[in-house]
Amino acid sequence: METKPLQVNSEITSYKCGFSAPSNIALVKYWGKYPVQLPANPSISFTLNYCKTETYLSIDKSYEKLENFSVDVFVDGEPNEDFKPKIFSFFNRIEPYFNFLNDFSFKIETSNTFPHSSGIASSASGFSALAACLVKIEHVLSGKPESFNLDKASYVARLGSGSAARSTQGPMMVWGKHAEIEGSRDDIAIKFHDIHHIFQDYQDVILLVDKGQKKVSSSVGHGLMNNHPYAKSRFEQAHHNLSKLLVALKEGNLEEFIKITENEALSLHAMMMSSNPYFILMKPNTLKIIEHIWDFREQTGIPVSFTLDAGANVHLLFPKLHVTKVLGFINTTLVEFCENEHYICDAIGEGLAPLS
């Protein structure tokens, strides 16, 4: 994979492009990382379809070499200063891979297809979309407007947010080296192909238990794995669970899929609760929803299951053929545990897409 900066010889003085990038939800979780933004264990994720970030990036030529980056950020059409420190940090990390960052002023215009107050982290989709724009602009400036380096987009996105590496393609992505997955590596995510048809249109309903900002950020949580007493065992568990999940995905074994992915979700939060300092991101309603899911599955035989991200919200996973009954279950039983009775219906998607 080529990540070296392309030679920019273009006389272009201004250009604008746009990409949409979806969020993703990990089934085998990564928790803990090494410099710079490399995962301590491999992960595999569903790429979502509707929960996306749409980003336009405009460049204008500066006729003097800029000592500092020039970036303006607009969120939903309004200037936003809060994101600038993250963008400057990102640009510092990616500067070795692009030759034009100090030659242009940048305007980032971004918005989400899901509400900002929905409790869904948008860093994965946001940095994936921005990375795609940068890669596209690099090809245009180097005289190769028809080409696009998808691997470099994943590599660069990872330097903004680790999980952003997995938002470039779909329906499933693997990030991190695993002995049984050819081509897997720590610096980019790769597409995973070998899945049964039952997973091709899998549904993900996101039950929004808590829309507020997390008391402990994911970055802090990852850092606490450095001296965690169970870190080594957790990393081994992730490898083992991924090996088992690969078989379940290939065979369409929903029972095994459910066991592994629910175990992964609870293991993630167990690491939080046993770190030093310890913390809890689940809420009482998170646990109530989980218990109702277990009861519903036992009573109906419908293979509905849950996974969690690093927060209180619950991702309800199930095959599309059960959508009517599961939505009925949500509306009669689970919706009362969601903040303002809010949930989002999503499904498996395909990753990056250019915007006109």
Contacts in CASP RR format, 6 or more apart in sequence:
PFRMAT RR
TARGET T0000
AUTHOR 0000-0000-0000
METHOD contacts of the structure
MODEL  1
METKPLQVNSEITSYKCGFSAPSNIALVKYWGKYPVQLPANPSISFTLNY
CKTETYLSIDKSYEKLENFSVDVFVDGEPNEDFKPKIFSFFNRIEPYFNF
LNDFSFKIETSNTFPHSSGIASSASGFSALAACLVKIEHVLSGKPESFNL
DKASYVARLGSGSAARSTQGPMMVWGKHAEIEGSRDDIAIKFHDIHHIFQ
DYQDVILLVDKGQKKVSSSVGHGLMNNHPYAKSRFEQAHHNLSKLLVALK
EGNLEEFIKITENEALSLHAMMMSSNPYFILMKPNTLKIIEHIWDFREQT
GIPVSFTLDAGANVHLLFPKLHVTKVLGFINTTLVEFCENEHYICDAIGE
GLAPLS
1 151 0 8 1.000
1 152 0 8 1.000
1 155 0 8 1.000
1 188 0 8 1.000
2 149 0 8 1.000
2 151 0 8 1.000
2 152 0 8 1.000
3 97 0 8 1.000
3 151 0 8 1.000
3 152 0 8 1.000
3 155 0 8 1.000
3 156 0 8 1.000
4 97 0 8 1.000
5 96 0 8 1.000
5 97 0 8 1.000
5 98 0 8 1.000
5 99 0 8 1.000
5 138 0 8 1.000
6 99 0 8 1.000
6 138 0 8 1.000
6 139 0 8 1.000
6 141 0 8 1.000
6 142 0 8 1.000
6 144 0 8 1.000
7 99 0 8 1.000
7 142 0 8 1.000
8 99 0 8 1.000
8 100 0 8 1.000
8 103 0 8 1.000
8 138 0 8 1.000
8 141 0 8 1.000
8 142 0 8 1.000
9 141 0 8 1.000
9 142 0 8 1.000
9 143 0 8 1.000
10 140 0 8 1.000
10 141 0 8 1.000
10 142 0 8 1.000
10 143 0 8 1.000
12 61 0 8 1.000
12 140 0 8 1.000
12 141 0 8 1.000
13 60 0 8 1.000
13 61 0 8 1.000
14 58 0 8 1.000
14 59 0 8 1.000
14 60 0 8 1.000
14 61 0 8 1.000
15 58 0 8 1.000
15 59 0 8 1.000
15 137 0 8 1.000
15 140 0 8 1.000
15 141 0 8 1.000
16 56 0 8 1.000
16 57 0 8 1.000
16 58 0 8 1.000
16 59 0 8 1.000
17 56 0 8 1.000
17 57 0 8 1.000
17 133 0 8 1.000
17 136 0 8 1.000
17 137 0 8 1.000
17 140 0 8 1.000
17 354 0 8 1.000
17 355 0 8 1.000
18 54 0 8 1.000
18 55 0 8 1.000
18 56 0 8 1.000
18 57 0 8 1.000
18 129 0 8 1.000
18 132 0 8 1.000
18 133 0 8 1.000
18 136 0 8 1.000
18 354 0 8 1.000
18 355 0 8 1.000
19 54 0 8 1.000
19 55 0 8 1.000
19 129 0 8 1.000
19 132 0 8 1.000
19 133 0 8 1.000
19 136 0 8 1.000
19 352 0 8 1.000
19 353 0 8 1.000
19 354 0 8 1.000
19 355 0 8 1.000
20 52 0 8 1.000
20 53 0 8 1.000
20 54 0 8 1.000
20 55 0 8 1.000
20 113 0 8 1.000
20 129 0 8 1.000
20 352 0 8 1.000
20 353 0 8 1.000
20 355 0 8 1.000
21 52 0 8 1.000
21 53 0 8 1.000
21 55 0 8 1.000
21 124 0 8 1.000
21 125 0 8 1.000
21 126 0 8 1.000
21 128 0 8 1.000
21 129 0 8 1.000
21 132 0 8 1.000
21 157 0 8 1.000
21 164 0 8 1.000
21 167 0 8 1.000
21 168 0 8 1.000
21 351 0 8 1.000
21 352 0 8 1.000
22 47 0 8 1.000
22 48 0 8 1.000
22 49 0 8 1.000
22 50 0 8 1.000
22 51 0 8 1.000
22 52 0 8 1.000
22 125 0 8 1.000
22 128 0 8 1.000
22 167 0 8 1.000
22 349 0 8 1.000
22 351 0 8 1.000
23 48 0 8 1.000
23 51 0 8 1.000
23 52 0 8 1.000
23 53 0 8 1.000
23 114 0 8 1.000
23 120 0 8 1.000
23 121 0 8 1.000
23 122 0 8 1.000
23 124 0 8 1.000
23 125 0 8 1.000
23 167 0 8 1.000
24 45 0 8 1.000
24 46 0 8 1.000
24 47 0 8 1.000
24 48 0 8 1.000
24 124 0 8 1.000
24 125 0 8 1.000
24 163 0 8 1.000
24 166 0 8 1.000
24 167 0 8 1.000
24 173 0 8 1.000
25 45 0 8 1.000
25 46 0 8 1.000
25 48 0 8 1.000
25 204 0 8 1.000
25 307 0 8 1.000
25 309 0 8 1.000
25 315 0 8 1.000
26 43 0 8 1.000
26 44 0 8 1.000
26 45 0 8 1.000
26 163 0 8 1.000
26 166 0 8 1.000
26 264 0 8 1.000
26 307 0 8 1.000
26 309 0 8 1.000
27 43 0 8 1.000
27 44 0 8 1.000
27 45 0 8 1.000
27 46 0 8 1.000
27 245 0 8 1.000
27 260 0 8 1.000
27 261 0 8 1.000
27 264 0 8 1.000
27 307 0 8 1.000
28 42 0 8 1.000
28 43 0 8 1.000
28 44 0 8 1.000
28 238 0 8 1.000
28 241 0 8 1.000
28 242 0 8 1.000
28 245 0 8 1.000
28 260 0 8 1.000
28 261 0 8 1.000
28 264 0 8 1.000
29 43 0 8 1.000
29 238 0 8 1.000
29 264 0 8 1.000
29 265 0 8 1.000
29 267 0 8 1.000
29 268 0 8 1.000
30 39 0 8 1.000
30 40 0 8 1.000
30 41 0 8 1.000
30 42 0 8 1.000
30 43 0 8 1.000
30 163 0 8 1.000
30 175 0 8 1.000
30 176 0 8 1.000
30 238 0 8 1.000
31 40 0 8 1.000
31 41 0 8 1.000
31 221 0 8 1.000
31 222 0 8 1.000
31 225 0 8 1.000
31 234 0 8 1.000
31 268 0 8 1.000
31 271 0 8 1.000
31 310 0 8 1.000
32 39 0 8 1.000
32 40 0 8 1.000
32 41 0 8 1.000
32 221 0 8 1.000
32 222 0 8 1.000
32 223 0 8 1.000
32 225 0 8 1.000
32 226 0 8 1.000
32 231 0 8 1.000
33 39 0 8 1.000
33 40 0 8 1.000
33 162 0 8 1.000
33 222 0 8 1.000
33 223 0 8 1.000
33 225 0 8 1.000
34 40 0 8 1.000
36 93 0 8 1.000
36 159 0 8 1.000
37 93 0 8 1.000
37 158 0 8 1.000
37 159 0 8 1.000
37 160 0 8 1.000
37 162 0 8 1.000
38 186 0 8 1.000
38 187 0 8 1.000
39 162 0 8 1.000
39 175 0 8 1.000
39 176 0 8 1.000
39 186 0 8 1.000
40 225 0 8 1.000
40 231 0 8 1.000
40 235 0 8 1.000
41 176 0 8 1.000
41 234 0 8 1.000
41 235 0 8 1.000
41 238 0 8 1.000
41 239 0 8 1.000
42 174 0 8 1.000
42 175 0 8 1.000
42 176 0 8 1.000
42 177 0 8 1.000
42 178 0 8 1.000
42 181 0 8 1.000
42 184 0 8 1.000
42 238 0 8 1.000
42 239 0 8 1.000
42 242 0 8 1.000
43 163 0 8 1.000
43 166 0 8 1.000
43 174 0 8 1.000
43 175 0 8 1.000
43 176 0 8 1.000
43 238 0 8 1.000
43 242 0 8 1.000
44 172 0 8 1.000
44 173 0 8 1.000
44 174 0 8 1.000
44 175 0 8 1.000
44 192 0 8 1.000
44 242 0 8 1.000
44 245 0 8 1.000
45 163 0 8 1.000
45 166 0 8 1.000
45 172 0 8 1.000
45 173 0 8 1.000
45 175 0 8 1.000
46 171 0 8 1.000
46 172 0 8 1.000
46 202 0 8 1.000
46 204 0 8 1.000
46 317 0 8 1.000
46 348 0 8 1.000
47 166 0 8 1.000
47 167 0 8 1.000
47 169 0 8 1.000
47 170 0 8 1.000
47 171 0 8 1.000
47 172 0 8 1.000
47 173 0 8 1.000
47 348 0 8 1.000
47 349 0 8 1.000
47 350 0 8 1.000
47 351 0 8 1.000
48 204 0 8 1.000
48 346 0 8 1.000
48 347 0 8 1.000
48 348 0 8 1.000
48 349 0 8 1.000
49 346 0 8 1.000
49 347 0 8 1.000
49 348 0 8 1.000
49 349 0 8 1.000
49 350 0 8 1.000
50 113 0 8 1.000
50 114 0 8 1.000
50 344 0 8 1.000
50 345 0 8 1.000
50 346 0 8 1.000
50 347 0 8 1.000
51 112 0 8 1.000
51 113 0 8 1.000
51 114 0 8 1.000
51 120 0 8 1.000
51 125 0 8 1.000
51 206 0 8 1.000
51 344 0 8 1.000
51 346 0 8 1.000
52 112 0 8 1.000
52 113 0 8 1.000
52 114 0 8 1.000
52 125 0 8 1.000
52 129 0 8 1.000
53 110 0 8 1.000
53 111 0 8 1.000
53 112 0 8 1.000
53 113 0 8 1.000
53 122 0 8 1.000
53 125 0 8 1.000
53 126 0 8 1.000
53 128 0 8 1.000
53 129 0 8 1.000
54 110 0 8 1.000
54 111 0 8 1.000
54 112 0 8 1.000
54 113 0 8 1.000
54 129 0 8 1.000
54 355 0 8 1.000
55 108 0 8 1.000
55 109 0 8 1.000
55 110 0 8 1.000
55 126 0 8 1.000
55 129 0 8 1.000
55 130 0 8 1.000
55 133 0 8 1.000
56 108 0 8 1.000
56 109 0 8 1.000
56 110 0 8 1.000
56 133 0 8 1.000
56 355 0 8 1.000
57 106 0 8 1.000
57 107 0 8 1.000
57 108 0 8 1.000
57 109 0 8 1.000
57 130 0 8 1.000
57 133 0 8 1.000
57 134 0 8 1.000
57 137 0 8 1.000
58 106 0 8 1.000
58 107 0 8 1.000
58 109 0 8 1.000
59 100 0 8 1.000
59 104 0 8 1.000
59 105 0 8 1.000
59 106 0 8 1.000
59 107 0 8 1.000
59 137 0 8 1.000
60 104 0 8 1.000
60 105 0 8 1.000
60 107 0 8 1.000
61 103 0 8 1.000
61 104 0 8 1.000
62 70 0 8 1.000
62 102 0 8 1.000
62 103 0 8 1.000
62 104 0 8 1.000
62 105 0 8 1.000
65 102 0 8 1.000
65 103 0 8 1.000
66 102 0 8 1.000
66 103 0 8 1.000
66 105 0 8 1.000
67 102 0 8 1.000
69 87 0 8 1.000
69 88 0 8 1.000
69 91 0 8 1.000
69 92 0 8 1.000
69 101 0 8 1.000
69 102 0 8 1.000
69 106 0 8 1.000
70 104 0 8 1.000
70 105 0 8 1.000
70 106 0 8 1.000
71 84 0 8 1.000
71 87 0 8 1.000
71 88 0 8 1.000
71 91 0 8 1.000
71 105 0 8 1.000
71 106 0 8 1.000
71 107 0 8 1.000
71 108 0 8 1.000
72 79 0 8 1.000
72 105 0 8 1.000
72 106 0 8 1.000
72 107 0 8 1.000
72 108 0 8 1.000
73 79 0 8 1.000
73 80 0 8 1.000
73 81 0 8 1.000
73 83 0 8 1.000
73 84 0 8 1.000
73 87 0 8 1.000
73 108 0 8 1.000
73 110 0 8 1.000
74 80 0 8 1.000
74 107 0 8 1.000
74 108 0 8 1.000
74 109 0 8 1.000
74 110 0 8 1.000
75 83 0 8 1.000
75 110 0 8 1.000
75 111 0 8 1.000
76 111 0 8 1.000
76 116 0 8 1.000
77 109 0 8 1.000
77 111 0 8 1.000
86 160 0 8 1.000
87 108 0 8 1.000
89 160 0 8 1.000
90 127 0 8 1.000
90 130 0 8 1.000
90 159 0 8 1.000
90 160 0 8 1.000
91 101 0 8 1.000
93 159 0 8 1.000
93 160 0 8 1.000
94 101 0 8 1.000
94 131 0 8 1.000
94 134 0 8 1.000
94 156 0 8 1.000
94 159 0 8 1.000
95 101 0 8 1.000
95 102 0 8 1.000
97 152 0 8 1.000
97 155 0 8 1.000
97 156 0 8 1.000
98 134 0 8 1.000
98 138 0 8 1.000
99 138 0 8 1.000
100 137 0 8 1.000
100 138 0 8 1.000
100 141 0 8 1.000
108 130 0 8 1.000
110 126 0 8 1.000
110 129 0 8 1.000
110 130 0 8 1.000
112 122 0 8 1.000
112 125 0 8 1.000
114 120 0 8 1.000
114 122 0 8 1.000
114 344 0 8 1.000
116 122 0 8 1.000
117 211 0 8 1.000
117 212 0 8 1.000
118 206 0 8 1.000
118 208 0 8 1.000
118 211 0 8 1.000
118 342 0 8 1.000
118 344 0 8 1.000
119 208 0 8 1.000
119 210 0 8 1.000
119 211 0 8 1.000
119 212 0 8 1.000
119 313 0 8 1.000
120 206 0 8 1.000
120 208 0 8 1.000
120 313 0 8 1.000
120 344 0 8 1.000
121 218 0 8 1.000
121 309 0 8 1.000
121 310 0 8 1.000
123 160 0 8 1.000
123 161 0 8 1.000
123 163 0 8 1.000
123 164 0 8 1.000
124 161 0 8 1.000
124 162 0 8 1.000
124 163 0 8 1.000
124 164 0 8 1.000
124 166 0 8 1.000
124 167 0 8 1.000
125 164 0 8 1.000
125 167 0 8 1.000
126 161 0 8 1.000
126 164 0 8 1.000
126 167 0 8 1.000
127 157 0 8 1.000
127 160 0 8 1.000
127 161 0 8 1.000
127 164 0 8 1.000
128 153 0 8 1.000
128 154 0 8 1.000
128 157 0 8 1.000
128 164 0 8 1.000
128 165 0 8 1.000
128 167 0 8 1.000
128 168 0 8 1.000
128 352 0 8 1.000
129 352 0 8 1.000
130 157 0 8 1.000
131 153 0 8 1.000
131 154 0 8 1.000
131 156 0 8 1.000
131 157 0 8 1.000
131 160 0 8 1.000
131 164 0 8 1.000
131 168 0 8 1.000
132 153 0 8 1.000
132 157 0 8 1.000
132 168 0 8 1.000
132 352 0 8 1.000
134 156 0 8 1.000
135 148 0 8 1.000
135 149 0 8 1.000
135 152 0 8 1.000
135 153 0 8 1.000
135 156 0 8 1.000
136 148 0 8 1.000
136 354 0 8 1.000
139 145 0 8 1.000
139 146 0 8 1.000
139 147 0 8 1.000
139 148 0 8 1.000
139 149 0 8 1.000
150 168 0 8 1.000
150 169 0 8 1.000
150 352 0 8 1.000
151 188 0 8 1.000
153 168 0 8 1.000
153 352 0 8 1.000
154 165 0 8 1.000
154 166 0 8 1.000
154 168 0 8 1.000
154 169 0 8 1.000
154 188 0 8 1.000
154 189 0 8 1.000
155 165 0 8 1.000
155 187 0 8 1.000
155 188 0 8 1.000
157 164 0 8 1.000
157 165 0 8 1.000
157 167 0 8 1.000
157 168 0 8 1.000
158 164 0 8 1.000
158 165 0 8 1.000
158 175 0 8 1.000
158 187 0 8 1.000
158 188 0 8 1.000
158 189 0 8 1.000
162 175 0 8 1.000
163 175 0 8 1.000
165 173 0 8 1.000
165 175 0 8 1.000
165 188 0 8 1.000
165 189 0 8 1.000
166 173 0 8 1.000
166 175 0 8 1.000
166 189 0 8 1.000
167 173 0 8 1.000
167 351 0 8 1.000
167 352 0 8 1.000
168 189 0 8 1.000
168 351 0 8 1.000
168 352 0 8 1.000
169 189 0 8 1.000
169 191 0 8 1.000
169 350 0 8 1.000
169 351 0 8 1.000
169 352 0 8 1.000
170 191 0 8 1.000
170 348 0 8 1.000
170 349 0 8 1.000
170 350 0 8 1.000
170 351 0 8 1.000
171 195 0 8 1.000
171 199 0 8 1.000
171 200 0 8 1.000
171 202 0 8 1.000
171 348 0 8 1.000
171 349 0 8 1.000
171 350 0 8 1.000
172 191 0 8 1.000
172 192 0 8 1.000
172 195 0 8 1.000
172 199 0 8 1.000
172 249 0 8 1.000
172 348 0 8 1.000
173 189 0 8 1.000
173 190 0 8 1.000
173 191 0 8 1.000
173 192 0 8 1.000
174 181 0 8 1.000
174 184 0 8 1.000
174 189 0 8 1.000
174 190 0 8 1.000
174 191 0 8 1.000
174 192 0 8 1.000
175 186 0 8 1.000
175 188 0 8 1.000
175 189 0 8 1.000
175 190 0 8 1.000
176 184 0 8 1.000
176 185 0 8 1.000
176 186 0 8 1.000
176 189 0 8 1.000
177 184 0 8 1.000
177 185 0 8 1.000
177 186 0 8 1.000
178 184 0 8 1.000
178 239 0 8 1.000
178 242 0 8 1.000
178 243 0 8 1.000
179 239 0 8 1.000
180 242 0 8 1.000
180 243 0 8 1.000
180 246 0 8 1.000
181 190 0 8 1.000
181 192 0 8 1.000
181 246 0 8 1.000
183 190 0 8 1.000
184 190 0 8 1.000
192 249 0 8 1.000
194 246 0 8 1.000
194 249 0 8 1.000
194 250 0 8 1.000
195 249 0 8 1.000
195 250 0 8 1.000
195 252 0 8 1.000
196 249 0 8 1.000
196 250 0 8 1.000
196 251 0 8 1.000
196 252 0 8 1.000
198 252 0 8 1.000
198 254 0 8 1.000
198 319 0 8 1.000
199 249 0 8 1.000
199 252 0 8 1.000
199 319 0 8 1.000
199 348 0 8 1.000
200 348 0 8 1.000
201 319 0 8 1.000
201 320 0 8 1.000
201 347 0 8 1.000
201 348 0 8 1.000
202 317 0 8 1.000
202 318 0 8 1.000
202 319 0 8 1.000
202 320 0 8 1.000
202 347 0 8 1.000
202 348 0 8 1.000
203 316 0 8 1.000
203 317 0 8 1.000
203 318 0 8 1.000
203 319 0 8 1.000
203 320 0 8 1.000
203 323 0 8 1.000
203 326 0 8 1.000
203 345 0 8 1.000
203 346 0 8 1.000
203 347 0 8 1.000
203 348 0 8 1.000
204 315 0 8 1.000
204 316 0 8 1.000
204 317 0 8 1.000
204 346 0 8 1.000
204 347 0 8 1.000
204 348 0 8 1.000
205 315 0 8 1.000
205 316 0 8 1.000
205 326 0 8 1.000
205 327 0 8 1.000
205 330 0 8 1.000
205 343 0 8 1.000
205 344 0 8 1.000
205 345 0 8 1.000
205 346 0 8 1.000
206 313 0 8 1.000
206 314 0 8 1.000
206 315 0 8 1.000
206 316 0 8 1.000
206 343 0 8 1.000
206 344 0 8 1.000
206 346 0 8 1.000
207 289 0 8 1.000
207 313 0 8 1.000
207 314 0 8 1.000
207 315 0 8 1.000
207 316 0 8 1.000
207 330 0 8 1.000
207 334 0 8 1.000
207 337 0 8 1.000
207 338 0 8 1.000
207 343 0 8 1.000
208 313 0 8 1.000
208 338 0 8 1.000
208 339 0 8 1.000
208 340 0 8 1.000
208 342 0 8 1.000
208 343 0 8 1.000
208 344 0 8 1.000
209 283 0 8 1.000
209 285 0 8 1.000
209 286 0 8 1.000
209 289 0 8 1.000
209 312 0 8 1.000
209 313 0 8 1.000
209 314 0 8 1.000
209 337 0 8 1.000
209 338 0 8 1.000
209 339 0 8 1.000
210 283 0 8 1.000
210 285 0 8 1.000
210 311 0 8 1.000
210 312 0 8 1.000
210 313 0 8 1.000
210 339 0 8 1.000
211 339 0 8 1.000
211 340 0 8 1.000
211 342 0 8 1.000
214 281 0 8 1.000
214 310 0 8 1.000
214 311 0 8 1.000
215 279 0 8 1.000
215 281 0 8 1.000
216 272 0 8 1.000
216 279 0 8 1.000
216 281 0 8 1.000
218 310 0 8 1.000
221 272 0 8 1.000
221 275 0 8 1.000
221 279 0 8 1.000
221 310 0 8 1.000
224 272 0 8 1.000
224 275 0 8 1.000
224 276 0 8 1.000
224 277 0 8 1.000
225 231 0 8 1.000
225 234 0 8 1.000
225 271 0 8 1.000
225 275 0 8 1.000
227 276 0 8 1.000
228 234 0 8 1.000
228 271 0 8 1.000
228 274 0 8 1.000
228 275 0 8 1.000
228 276 0 8 1.000
229 274 0 8 1.000
230 271 0 8 1.000
230 274 0 8 1.000
231 271 0 8 1.000
234 267 0 8 1.000
234 271 0 8 1.000
237 267 0 8 1.000
238 264 0 8 1.000
241 260 0 8 1.000
241 263 0 8 1.000
241 264 0 8 1.000
244 256 0 8 1.000
244 260 0 8 1.000
245 256 0 8 1.000
245 257 0 8 1.000
245 260 0 8 1.000
245 261 0 8 1.000
247 253 0 8 1.000
247 256 0 8 1.000
248 254 0 8 1.000
248 256 0 8 1.000
248 257 0 8 1.000
248 260 0 8 1.000
249 257 0 8 1.000
254 303 0 8 1.000
254 319 0 8 1.000
255 303 0 8 1.000
257 303 0 8 1.000
257 305 0 8 1.000
258 297 0 8 1.000
258 303 0 8 1.000
258 305 0 8 1.000
261 305 0 8 1.000
261 307 0 8 1.000
261 317 0 8 1.000
262 305 0 8 1.000
262 306 0 8 1.000
262 307 0 8 1.000
264 307 0 8 1.000
265 306 0 8 1.000
265 307 0 8 1.000
265 308 0 8 1.000
266 308 0 8 1.000
268 308 0 8 1.000
268 310 0 8 1.000
269 280 0 8 1.000
269 281 0 8 1.000
269 282 0 8 1.000
269 308 0 8 1.000
272 278 0 8 1.000
272 279 0 8 1.000
272 280 0 8 1.000
272 281 0 8 1.000
272 310 0 8 1.000
273 279 0 8 1.000
273 280 0 8 1.000
281 310 0 8 1.000
281 311 0 8 1.000
281 312 0 8 1.000
282 308 0 8 1.000
282 311 0 8 1.000
282 312 0 8 1.000
283 312 0 8 1.000
285 312 0 8 1.000
285 337 0 8 1.000
285 338 0 8 1.000
286 308 0 8 1.000
286 312 0 8 1.000
286 313 0 8 1.000
286 314 0 8 1.000
288 337 0 8 1.000
289 306 0 8 1.000
289 314 0 8 1.000
289 334 0 8 1.000
289 337 0 8 1.000
290 306 0 8 1.000
290 314 0 8 1.000
292 333 0 8 1.000
292 334 0 8 1.000
292 337 0 8 1.000
293 304 0 8 1.000
293 305 0 8 1.000
293 306 0 8 1.000
293 314 0 8 1.000
293 316 0 8 1.000
293 334 0 8 1.000
296 302 0 8 1.000
296 304 0 8 1.000
296 329 0 8 1.000
296 333 0 8 1.000
297 303 0 8 1.000
297 304 0 8 1.000
297 305 0 8 1.000
300 325 0 8 1.000
302 318 0 8 1.000
302 322 0 8 1.000
302 325 0 8 1.000
302 326 0 8 1.000
303 318 0 8 1.000
303 319 0 8 1.000
303 322 0 8 1.000
304 316 0 8 1.000
304 317 0 8 1.000
304 318 0 8 1.000
304 322 0 8 1.000
304 326 0 8 1.000
304 329 0 8 1.000
305 316 0 8 1.000
305 317 0 8 1.000
305 318 0 8 1.000
306 314 0 8 1.000
306 315 0 8 1.000
306 316 0 8 1.000
306 317 0 8 1.000
307 314 0 8 1.000
307 315 0 8 1.000
307 317 0 8 1.000
308 314 0 8 1.000
308 315 0 8 1.000
309 315 0 8 1.000
316 326 0 8 1.000
316 330 0 8 1.000
316 334 0 8 1.000
318 326 0 8 1.000
320 347 0 8 1.000
327 345 0 8 1.000
330 343 0 8 1.000
334 343 0 8 1.000
335 341 0 8 1.000
335 343 0 8 1.000
END
